[in-house]
């Protein structure tokens, strides 16, 4: 026999869990890409600000990734040229950018090798066609 008190408690948890926090997320299938349209419609001064506003999770470290406890850094590529960590995004304007994509750590390590424990952000310019 199900106790009414238990059912009421579970219903309350469900209601509270749904109402706690709503985060705007991109449409399904688009969470790892910033499209040309999204980039052109934005009013940000640099790529870091755009990514922080639209896909902030891309910039967040996922935890310690080495045995000595040092965190790896998300790597940034522009047309397959490795530029460095996310701080370089602050120096890049939105002019000439076709798309920006987040590559998860497993795929990034498979593609470029070691040093991608946090993943990578790849930028495609319109000149790279």
C-alpha positions in Angstrom: 0.0 0.0 0.0 1.4 3.4 -1.0 1.4 5.9 1.8 -0.3 9.3 1.0 2.5 11.1 2.8 5.2 9.5 0.6 3.2 10.4 -2.6 2.8 14.0 -1.4 6.5 14.3 -0.6 7.5 12.9 -4.0 5.1 15.3 -5.8 6.5 18.3 -3.9 10.1 17.3 -4.9 9.0 17.0 -8.5 7.4 20.5 -8.4 10.3 22.1 -6.6 12.9 20.4 -8.9 11.2 21.8 -12.0 10.9 25.3 -10.6 14.3 25.7 -9.1 16.3 27.1 -12.1 15.6 27.6 -15.7 18.6 28.0 -18.0 18.1 29.0 -21.6 19.6 26.3 -23.8 20.2 26.3 -27.6 17.9 24.1 -29.7 18.7 20.4 -29.8 21.6 19.5 -31.9 23.1 23.0 -31.9 24.6 23.2 -28.4 28.1 22.6 -29.7 28.0 25.1 -32.6 27.7 28.9 -33.0 26.4 29.5 -36.5 27.2 32.4 -38.8 23.7 33.8 -38.2 24.1 33.8 -34.4 27.5 35.4 -34.7 26.3 38.2 -37.1 23.2 38.9 -35.0 25.2 39.5 -31.9 26.5 42.8 -30.6 29.6 41.6 -28.7 33.1 43.1 -29.2 35.1 39.9 -29.1 34.6 36.2 -29.4 35.1 35.5 -25.7 32.2 37.7 -24.8 30.0 36.1 -27.4 30.8 32.5 -26.3 30.4 33.5 -22.6 26.9 34.8 -23.3 25.7 32.2 -25.7 27.5 29.0 -24.8 29.1 29.7 -21.4 29.7 26.1 -20.5 32.3 25.9 -23.2 34.6 28.1 -21.2 34.1 26.3 -17.8 36.8 23.9 -16.7 35.6 20.4 -16.1 37.9 19.5 -13.2 41.4 18.3 -12.6 42.7 16.3 -15.5 46.2 15.3 -14.6 47.7 13.1 -11.9 49.4 16.0 -10.1 46.1 18.0 -9.9 46.7 20.7 -12.5 43.8 21.6 -14.7 44.3 21.4 -18.4 43.1 24.3 -20.5 40.6 24.4 -23.3 42.5 24.9 -26.5 41.5 27.3 -29.3 42.1 26.6 -33.0 41.5 29.0 -35.9 41.2 27.2 -39.2 43.2 24.3 -37.6 46.0 26.6 -36.4 46.4 26.1 -32.6 46.3 29.6 -31.0 46.4 28.7 -27.3 44.0 28.8 -24.4 40.6 30.6 -24.0 42.2 33.9 -23.1 43.1 34.3 -26.8 39.4 34.6 -27.6 39.4 38.1 -26.0 41.7 39.3 -28.8 39.5 37.9 -31.7 36.8 40.1 -33.2 33.7 38.6 -34.8 34.7 39.9 -38.3 35.3 37.2 -40.8 34.1 34.3 -38.6 31.9 31.7 -40.2 31.3 29.4 -37.3 32.6 28.3 -33.9 32.4 24.8 -32.5 33.1 23.1 -29.2 34.9 19.8 -29.6 34.6 17.5 -26.5 37.8 16.2 -24.8 37.6 12.7 -26.3 37.1 13.9 -29.9 39.7 16.6 -29.5 42.3 14.2 -28.1 41.6 11.7 -30.9 42.0 14.4 -33.5 45.0 16.4 -32.1 46.6 14.2 -29.5 47.5 14.9 -25.8 46.8 18.3 -24.2 43.1 18.4 -24.9 41.7 17.1 -21.6 39.3 20.0 -21.5 38.4 19.9 -25.2 38.8 22.5 -27.9 37.1 25.5 -29.4 37.5 25.6 -33.2 36.9 28.7 -35.2 36.2 28.6 -39.0 36.8 31.8 -40.9 35.1 32.7 -44.1 38.5 32.8 -45.8 39.0 29.1 -45.1 36.6 27.9 -47.8 
